């Protein structure tokens, strides 16, 4: 028997018309490059096949599927399927944007564990909304998202209600804990425990220490330590001080 992956359009159409396919076979049909919009529409008419959210996800992102039908398919998809559609470059642009919008609208109803999982996988259009959450577990998960950039971390640190456990995690993070601008912002943060803030000062340059010492919004203990350390650095030749540079 010919494999589904090797079938041409007429064979695929006959196979779908037979109705004798399980979920895996239907997905193989939809993955076949010779699967047409007509074949996808035939699959859409079979209620048994539509009981699978994986089939509905594939149909919603199918090139040539009518937009109104794609929207109907999005309505009952789980959040992970919406994310797959939003991130798949082969998803039609209008469907991709609708998947993102529905995912954002669903966030308030999602369980915390689901939002944490989403934070690790989310792409850029979703990041700012997730950064703005007040859930420390979500913010901690964001730190390990490979799509997060330096400005996102600084935005997170600039929020008034960022939990102390998140601040500590940023300081110790294998990636963000080594970024100079992040360390400078952390040293000035009023909610960071003083011992950690002081540990960040030793790797800052003279100008940065002087800047911290002059800022009234920086905790007094940090300002005092920055002033003292700046005084010591002024007496050290610049080429020796260069060893403290991170980046």
C-alpha positions as CSV (number, residue, x, y, z in Angstrom):
1,X,0.0,0.0,0.0
2,X,1.3,3.5,-0.9
3,X,2.4,5.5,2.1
4,X,0.3,8.6,2.8
5,X,3.4,10.8,2.6
6,X,3.9,9.6,-1.0
7,X,0.4,10.0,-2.2
8,X,-0.7,12.6,-4.8
9,X,-3.7,14.8,-4.5
10,X,-6.3,12.4,-6.1
11,X,-5.2,9.6,-3.8
12,X,-5.4,11.8,-0.7
13,X,-8.9,12.9,-1.7
14,X,-10.1,9.4,-2.1
15,X,-8.6,8.4,1.2
16,X,-10.3,11.2,3.0
17,X,-13.6,10.5,1.3
18,X,-13.4,6.9,2.7
19,X,-13.5,8.3,6.2
20,X,-11.5,5.3,7.4
21,X,-8.6,7.2,9.0
22,X,-7.4,7.6,12.6
23,X,-6.0,10.8,14.0
24,X,-2.4,10.0,13.0
25,X,-3.4,9.3,9.4
26,X,-5.4,12.5,9.2
27,X,-2.4,14.4,10.4
28,X,-0.2,12.7,7.8
29,X,-2.7,13.8,5.1
30,X,-2.5,17.4,6.2
31,X,1.3,17.3,6.3
32,X,1.5,16.0,2.7
33,X,2.6,18.8,0.4
34,X,-0.1,17.7,-2.1
35,X,-2.9,18.2,0.4
36,X,-5.2,20.9,-1.0
37,X,-7.7,23.2,0.6
38,X,-10.5,21.0,-0.8
39,X,-9.1,18.0,1.1
40,X,-8.7,20.1,4.3
41,X,-12.3,21.1,4.0
42,X,-13.4,17.5,3.7
43,X,-11.5,16.7,6.9
44,X,-13.2,19.7,8.5
45,X,-16.6,18.1,7.8
46,X,-15.9,15.0,9.8
47,X,-16.9,15.5,13.5
48,X,-14.9,12.4,14.7
49,X,-11.7,13.9,13.3
50,X,-12.4,17.3,14.8
51,X,-12.6,15.8,18.3
52,X,-8.7,15.9,18.1
53,X,-7.4,19.3,19.1
54,X,-4.2,18.5,17.1
55,X,-6.2,18.1,14.0
56,X,-8.1,21.3,14.7
57,X,-4.8,23.1,15.2
58,X,-3.4,21.8,11.9
59,X,-6.6,22.8,10.1
60,X,-6.6,26.3,11.6
61,X,-3.1,27.0,10.3
62,X,-3.7,25.3,6.9
63,X,-2.8,27.5,3.9
64,X,-6.0,28.2,2.0
65,X,-8.4,27.5,4.9
66,X,-11.1,30.2,5.0
67,X,-10.5,32.8,7.6
68,X,-13.9,32.5,9.3
69,X,-13.5,28.7,9.5
70,X,-10.0,29.1,10.9
71,X,-11.4,31.5,13.6
72,X,-14.0,28.9,14.6
73,X,-11.3,26.3,15.0
74,X,-9.3,28.6,17.2
75,X,-12.2,29.1,19.6
76,X,-11.7,25.8,21.5
77,X,-8.0,25.1,21.1
78,X,-5.9,24.6,24.2
79,X,-3.4,27.4,24.9
80,X,-0.4,25.3,23.7
81,X,-2.0,24.9,20.3
82,X,-2.7,28.6,20.1
83,X,1.0,29.2,20.9
84,X,2.1,26.7,18.2
85,X,0.0,28.6,15.6
86,X,1.2,32.0,16.8
87,X,4.9,30.9,16.5
88,X,4.7,28.9,13.3
89,X,5.9,31.0,10.3
90,X,3.7,28.9,8.0
91,X,0.5,30.0,9.8
92,X,-1.3,32.6,7.7
93,X,-0.6,36.0,9.2
94,X,-4.2,36.9,10.1
95,X,-4.6,33.5,11.8
96,X,-1.3,34.0,13.6
97,X,-2.4,37.4,15.0
98,X,-5.8,36.0,16.1
99,X,-4.1,33.1,17.9
100,X,-1.9,35.6,19.8
101,X,-4.9,37.7,20.7
102,X,-6.9,34.8,21.9
103,X,-4.0,33.5,24.0
104,X,-3.6,36.9,25.6
105,X,-7.3,37.1,26.3
106,X,-7.2,33.7,27.9
107,X,-4.3,34.4,30.3
108,X,-6.5,35.5,33.2
109,X,-8.4,32.2,33.1
110,X,-5.3,30.0,32.8
111,X,-4.0,28.1,35.8
112,X,-0.8,29.4,37.3
113,X,1.2,26.3,36.2
114,X,0.0,26.9,32.6
115,X,1.2,30.5,32.7
116,X,4.5,29.5,34.1
117,X,4.9,27.0,31.2
118,X,3.9,29.7,28.7
119,X,6.5,32.1,30.2
120,X,9.3,29.7,29.3
121,X,8.1,29.3,25.7
122,X,6.5,32.7,24.8
123,X,7.6,34.8,21.9
124,X,8.0,38.6,21.8
125,X,4.4,39.7,21.3
126,X,3.5,38.0,24.6
127,X,6.5,38.9,26.7
128,X,5.5,42.4,27.9
129,X,2.1,41.1,29.2
130,X,3.9,38.3,31.1
131,X,6.5,40.7,32.5
132,X,3.7,42.8,33.9
133,X,2.3,39.9,35.9
134,X,2.6,40.0,39.7
135,X,3.3,36.3,39.9
136,X,6.9,35.6,41.0
137,X,6.8,32.1,39.5
138,X,5.9,33.5,36.1
139,X,8.7,36.1,36.3
140,X,11.2,33.5,37.4
141,X,10.2,31.3,34.4
142,X,10.7,34.3,32.0
143,X,14.3,34.6,33.0
144,X,15.0,31.3,31.2
145,X,13.1,32.2,28.1
146,X,15.6,32.3,25.2
147,X,13.7,35.1,23.5
148,X,14.1,37.5,26.5
149,X,16.5,40.4,25.9
150,X,18.4,42.8,28.1
151,X,15.7,45.5,27.9
152,X,13.0,43.0,29.0
153,X,15.0,42.2,32.2
154,X,15.5,45.9,32.9
155,X,11.8,46.5,32.4
156,X,11.1,43.7,34.9
157,X,13.5,45.3,37.4
158,X,12.0,48.7,37.0
159,X,8.6,47.5,38.2
160,X,7.8,48.6,41.8
161,X,6.2,45.3,42.8
162,X,8.9,42.9,41.6
163,X,9.3,40.3,44.4
164,X,12.6,40.1,46.3
165,X,12.9,36.4,45.3
166,X,12.9,37.5,41.6
167,X,15.5,40.2,42.2
168,X,17.8,37.7,43.9
169,X,17.3,35.2,41.1
170,X,18.3,37.8,38.5
171,X,21.4,38.6,40.5
172,X,22.4,34.9,40.5
173,X,21.2,34.0,37.1
174,X,23.8,32.4,34.8
175,X,22.9,34.7,31.9
176,X,21.5,37.9,33.3
177,X,23.7,38.0,36.4
178,X,26.7,38.7,34.2
179,X,25.2,41.6,32.2
180,X,26.7,44.9,33.3
181,X,23.6,47.1,32.9
182,X,21.5,44.6,34.8
183,X,24.0,44.4,37.7
184,X,24.1,48.2,37.9
185,X,20.3,48.3,38.1
186,X,20.2,45.6,40.7
187,X,22.8,47.3,42.9
188,X,20.5,50.4,43.0
189,X,17.3,48.4,43.7
190,X,15.8,49.3,47.1
191,X,14.3,45.8,47.5
192,X,17.5,43.8,46.9
193,X,19.0,42.5,50.2
194,X,22.0,44.8,51.2
195,X,24.6,42.0,51.2
196,X,23.8,41.1,47.6
197,X,23.8,44.7,46.5
198,X,27.2,45.3,48.1
199,X,28.6,42.2,46.3
200,X,27.6,43.8,43.0
201,X,29.6,47.0,43.6
202,X,33.0,45.4,43.4
203,X,32.7,44.8,39.7
204,X,31.4,48.3,38.8
205,X,33.6,51.0,37.3
206,X,34.5,54.3,39.0
207,X,32.0,56.4,37.1
208,X,29.2,53.9,37.9
209,X,30.1,53.9,41.6
210,X,30.1,57.7,41.6
211,X,26.8,57.7,40.0
212,X,25.3,55.4,42.6
213,X,26.8,57.4,45.4
214,X,25.1,60.6,44.1
215,X,21.6,59.1,43.6
216,X,19.2,59.9,46.5
217,X,16.9,57.0,45.5
218,X,19.6,54.4,46.1
219,X,19.6,52.8,49.6
220,X,21.9,54.6,52.0
221,X,24.0,51.5,52.7
222,X,24.7,51.1,49.0
223,X,25.5,54.8,48.5
224,X,28.0,54.8,51.4
225,X,29.7,51.6,50.1
226,X,29.8,53.0,46.6
227,X,31.3,56.2,47.8
228,X,34.0,54.4,49.8
229,X,34.8,52.0,46.9
230,X,35.0,54.9,44.4
231,X,37.5,56.6,46.7
232,X,39.7,53.4,46.6
233,X,39.4,53.1,42.9
234,X,40.5,56.7,42.3
235,X,43.8,55.8,43.8
236,X,44.3,52.7,41.6
237,X,45.8,53.2,38.1
238,X,43.2,52.9,35.3
239,X,44.9,49.9,33.7
240,X,44.6,47.9,37.0
241,X,41.0,49.0,37.4
242,X,40.2,47.6,33.9
243,X,40.3,44.1,35.4
244,X,36.9,44.8,37.1
245,X,35.1,45.2,33.8
246,X,32.5,42.6,33.0
247,X,31.7,43.4,29.4
